[in-house]
Amino acid sequence: MKVSRLRKYAKLIARMGANVQKGQDVYLYGSLEQPKFIEMVTEELYKLGARRVHVKWQYSEMEKYHVKYQAEDTMAAVETFEEEELKYMRDHLPARVFVDSSNPDALKGVNVGKMMSAQQKRAPIVKPYRDAMNGKHQWTIAAVPGKAWAKKVFPNERPAKAMELLWEAILQCARVDEDPIAAWEAHNQDVHDRCEYLNGLGLTELHYQASNGTDFTVGLMEEGVFAGAMETTKSGVTFNPNMPTEECFTSPKRGVAEGIVYSSLPLSYQGDLIENFWLRFENGKVVEAHAEKNDERLQKMIAMDEGAAYLGECALVPFDSPINKTGLLFYNTLFDENACCHFALGRGFLECVQDGHHKTREELAACGLNDSMIHVDFMIGTADLSITGKCRDGREVEIFKNGTWAF
């Protein structure tokens, strides 16, 4: 891969992704598999005026040893130095940049119960700090190839060729062309315009139907809004949290969802693939679910906390999205969620509530926004998916037809 093209990608992540402000700190979470690219991103962040870039090296294969050898209480403990760092982040609001290349199979075979139990015990300490930062700082997630990930996506290719092909797919999906900044500005505008149209309809619910058995109705908050692509912090700084992204999304109204929805792609979740699953909802809550593969993982995910069985996101993505057109299953939610329509269980987004940045958690809950320690996207889009919206004035409006936008 040409260095000049990778440099464009690094600049895109720093500028359009995190949009680092002069004098702002940055936490950069980077893969040990791509040190030269992390070096490029670091330089681009400094060029934008970052005060200090804190590089946090990550290697997904190490996590299984932590789960295997640490006692559960050790895994669950939030050490003093960890909490001090959370306090620092809460008080200084650094931008956060995640450059992922995780091995989808890194956690295969680990003790799922032990890992999830530890996460549940950590949540009451960690979550308040994250909630305090929510909507106040920029963050972005992008990706670079890792050897194990590349071989997972291209199992029949030599490792070097697989890496090359995954690089090309990532750059293509992230719109790294002759002028990536201009491409993203145009894409942001297109997504913004679609969200504006949806917000102008006065939607109260969405009804999903597909030939695979999906027949599902979800209610929308009266103060809810659709968002997508570029977001804005409480202080007015714009950023792109996901690179790539193709979705117009909103957070549904907690407690208002009925029917059954079937997955259309496997869900790669903490080192395992949950495959061929469905969820049935009553009064907004999952009351029954089953997966043909890794059903235990699905059941534990839904039971992580009280809000994990409710929806936090409805995302509209055309089935002919650029990511779906690659024909690849990426085994990575950043890409796979942008291949087609999806839902997410768990935490909702304050940016999907009118004036959400200035509302308390209690006020957001009163609007109908769900809260949870998890936010897990799962794909439900198909080539024949139809979505009909019901409006406050009684109209019914076609939103999706044959898997893509009806407008």
N, C-alpha and C positions, 0 to 999 in steps of 0.2 A: 504494500500500500504506500502511495506517495506521501512523503512527509508533509508536503504542502497541503494535501487534502486533510490530513490529520490535524494540521495546525488550524485549518478552517473550522474543524469540528471542535477543537479545544476553545477557540475564540467564541464560537456559537454558544457553548455551554456556559462560559463565563459571562458573556454579554447578554444574550437573550434568555438563557436559563436562569442564572442567579442574579444577573444585573447588579453586581456588587457596587456599592456606593463608596465614594472616597472616604477613607478613614475607618471603614467597617472591617471587623474581623470575619474570617471565613473558616469554617470547618470543612475540610475536604476529605471524604472517605474514599480511598482509592485501592485498587486491586494490586496485589504484589505481582500479578501476572503481566501488568502493563506499566512498569515504572516510568518508561520514557514518555508515555502519553500523560501520566499524572504530572510529570515534570512540565509538560507543555501547558496543562491546565493551570498549574501553580503560577507559571510565568504570566499567563493571560490574566489571572486574577489580580496579580500585583500591578500589571499594566493599567488596570481599571482603577487602581488606587487603594486596594486592600491594605489595611494596616498590618495585619499578620495572618498568614495562612497556616492553620493547624492541620497538618496532614495525619490522618488516621489510617494506617495500613490495615487492609482486611484480606483474609484468606479463608474462604468458606469451608475448606476441608478440615480446618482446625477445630471447628465448632463441635464436631462429633466426639472429639476427645474430651472436651469440657463436659459434655453431657454424660459420657461414659464414666469418667473418673471422679468428677466432683460429687460431693454429697449434695442432696437436694437443697438443704438449708444454705449451703455455700453458694449454689447457683441462684438462690432466691434473694440472697443478701444484697442490699444496695450499700456498698461500702462508703465510708465517710468521704473519700476523695471523689467518688462518683457523684455523690450528692452535691459536693462543692462545685463540681464542674457544671452540673445542671443549674445550680444557682447562678453561676457565672453566665451561662447561656441565657437564662431567663432575664437577667439584669442588663446584659449587653446586646442581646439580639443579633448574634452573628448570622451571616448567610450560611446555609448548609448545602454542600454539593456532594451528591452520591454518584459515584461512577462504578456501576455494578458489572461484575463478570462471574457471578456465582455459579458454581456447579449445581445444576438442578438435582443431582443425586447425592449431594454432599452429606445429607443427614439420613440417608437411607439406612434403616435398621436400628436407629437410636430408640431409646426408651421414650416414647411419645408422652406417656402419662407423666413421667418425671419432668420432662422439659416444659410441658404446659402448666403443670402445677407450680413450677418455679416462676414462670411468667405471671401467673395469677397472683402470687405472693409479692412480686416486685411492683405490680401495677399500682397499688394504692400510694406508693411513695413516688414513683416516677411520673405517673399520669398528671398530677397537679402542676408540675413544672412544664410539661408539654402543653397542657391546656393554657397556661399563662403566656406561652409564646405563640399560640395558634393565631394566625392572621396578622401577626406583628412583624414577621421577618420573612425574607425570601428563602426558598429552598428549591432544589431541582434534582431530578433523577435522570441520569443518562446511562449508557452502557458501552462497554468495550468487550471484545471477545476474550474468553478464557479457554484453555485447551479442552478441558472436560466438557464445558458448555458447547463448544464448537462441534465436538464429536457427537454430542447428544443430538444436535440439530442436523448434522450431516454424518450419520453413522457409517456410510459407505465410502467416505473420502479419507485420504491420508491426513494426518493431523495438520500438516502445514497448509494443505489445500482447504481443509475445513475451516481453519482460522481465517484464511483469505476470503472464503465465501461468506463467513459470518460478518467479517468487517464490511464487506460490500453491502450485505443486507441491512446492517445497522445504519450505515451512512446513507443509504437510499431512503430508508424509513424516516431518518432524521432530516431529510431535505438538505443534505450537504452537497450542493451543486455549485455552479459558478459563483453564485452570490447567496449563501445560506441566510444571511441577515434579511435580505429583501424577500426571500422565499418565505421566511417565518413571519415577516410583517404582513404579507399577503394572506398567509394561512390564518394568522390570528384574526385578521379582519373578516374573513369568510366565516369562521366559527362564531365570532361576535355577532355577525348579522343573523345567523341562524338562531342563536340564543335570543336575540331581540325579537325575532318573529315569534318564537315559542312563548316568550314572556308576554307578548301582546295578545295572546289568545285567551288569557284568563282560564287556564286549565285547572280542573279540579281532580281529574283522574286520568289514568292511562290504562287501556285494555290491550293486552298482548295475546295474540293467537298464532300458532304455527302447527304444521302437520305432525310434528313429533309429539304432540300432546299438550304443549304449553297452552294454557287457557287461564289467564291471570290478570287481575285488576288491582292496581295500586293507587292509593289516594295521595294527593299532593297538598302541601301546606298552603294556606291562604296567603301567607307572606313569603312563600317559596319563590325562588328564581332559578332559571337555568344559567349555568356558567360554562366556561370552556377555554382551553388554551391559555391565553395570558390572564394572570390574576394581579390583584393590587393589594398591597399591605394596608394596614390601618393608617400608616403615615403617607400613603400615596405612591409607593415604589412599585413599579410593575415587574413581573417576572413570569417565567414559564416553568411550572413545577414538573411537568412530564415532557421528556424529549425522547421519543415522539409522542404525539397525542392527536387523536382524531375525534374526540367525543364532545358532545354537548350533554352536560350532566346536571342533575339536581338531586337533592335529598328529599325522599318522600315523607309523608306524614306518618309518624309512628302510630301503630295500632290500626292502620287502615290498609289492609292488603288481603285479598282472598283468591284462592285457587291454587293451581299447580304450575310449576315452571321446571322445564327440563334443561340441563346443561347441553351446550353444543360443542364445547371443547373441554379437554381435560384441565383440571385445576392443579397447577404445580404449587404445593403448599408445604413448606418446611421440609423439603427433601423427598416428598412422596407425591405421586400423581393420584389425585382423586378422580376417578373416571366414571362416565355414564351415570350421573346422579340426578336426582330430582328432589324438589322441596315443595311441600304443601303448606299453605299458610291459612290461618284463621285469625281474624281480628288483628291482622298485622304481624303475627308471630308464627315462626316455623313450628308446626305441631307434629310433622312427620317428615322424614327424609331417608333416602337410601342411595347408596353408591354401589355399583357392581364391583369396584376395586377401591380398597382403603376406606371402607364404610366407617370403621372405628375412628379414623382420623377426622372424617366429616362430623361424626357425632360429638367428638370432643371439641371441635372448633365451635360448633353451635352452642355448646354448653360452657364456653369460656367465662362468660359472665351474663348478667341478666339482659344486657342489651345485644348480646351476640346473636340472638335468635330473631332480631328485627332488622329491617333493611336500613342502610345508611346512604344508599346511592342508587339512582336509576340513570344509566348512561346510554345515550343514543349514538350509535356508530353504524354507518352504512356497511352492508355486507361486502360491497365492492371497494372498501377502503384500501389505500395503498399497502397497508400491512397485510391484509387478507389476500391481496393480489400476488404477494410473493409466493403463496402456496405453502408457507412454512409454519410449523408449530414451533414457537421459540422456547417453550418451556420456561417462560419468563413473563410475569404478569404485566410488566411495563409494555411489552409488545402485544401479547396475546389479548389483553383487555381492549386494545385499540384495533383489533381485527374485526370486531362485530359488537352488537349491543351486549351490555352486561348489567348485572346488579352487583351490589356489595352488601354483605352482612356486616353489621356493627356500626361504628361511629359515622355520623353524618358530618356535613361540612357547614361551618358557620357562614361561608361565603355564598351558600345557597339559601340564605335567609336575608330578606331586605334589611339593610342596615345591621347585618349580623355582627360586624366588628365592634359595634357599640352596645351590644346586648350582653347581659350576664348569662351564665350557664342556665340559671333558673328561667330566665326569659326565653332563651332558645328552646328549652324543654317545653315550655308552655306553648310555643309555636308548633311543636310536634317534631323537633329535631331529636333523633336518636343519639344515644351516647354509649360508648363501649370501649374496652381496651383494645379491641380488634377492628380492623377494616379489611375485609377480604373480598376481592372482586372475583366473580365467576361469570363465564360467558354463556349467553343464551341466544345470540343472534343466529338466524338461519336465512337461507336464500328465499324462503317464502314467508318470513315473519311479517305480520301486519300489526300496526299499533294505531289505535283510534283514541283520540283525546276527547274528553267531555269537558265543555266549557261552562263557565258560571251562568251564561245566558241560555243554557240548554242546548246549544249547538253541539254536533259531533263533527270533529275534524280529522281527516286522514293525515296521520303523521308519518307512518312508514307503510310502504306497499312493496311486496316482493323483496323484502329485506333491505330496502334502501329508502331514502327520503322521498316523501310524496309531494314535496314542494321544492 
